Amino acid sequence: MHLNRYMKIYFMNKNDLWKVTPLKSCILAILEKRGGVILESDLENPLKDMYGDFSDSELNKALMTLENQGLIHVGWISKTKRRIQAMTKDMHFLAVGED
């Protein structure tokens, strides 16, 4: 993915700012910069700088979509910490019930 690093792109409407770069693309760009692995808590600040404000539900939806597309894997490392990892060609994760 060749996304201009940390570049905010906006179209101006009369009263609103519309974001052109999707949250999912921003997550993938930050993962690429960090070597493919990041904790969710370490993702939030660079994501706010790059994308702007977002809710927890928007982040969860974007992470779930990326995981369903096979682009990332999200795993719990404790009760409150999640590890987000970019998938490579040699990585395979089984869905629930497939092991």
Secondary structure, DSSP 8 states (H G I E B T S, - for coil): ----TT---EEE-SS-EEE-S-HHHHHHHHHHHTTTEEEHHHHHHHHHHHH----HHHHHHHHHHHHHTTSEEEEESSSS-EEEEE--TT-----TT--
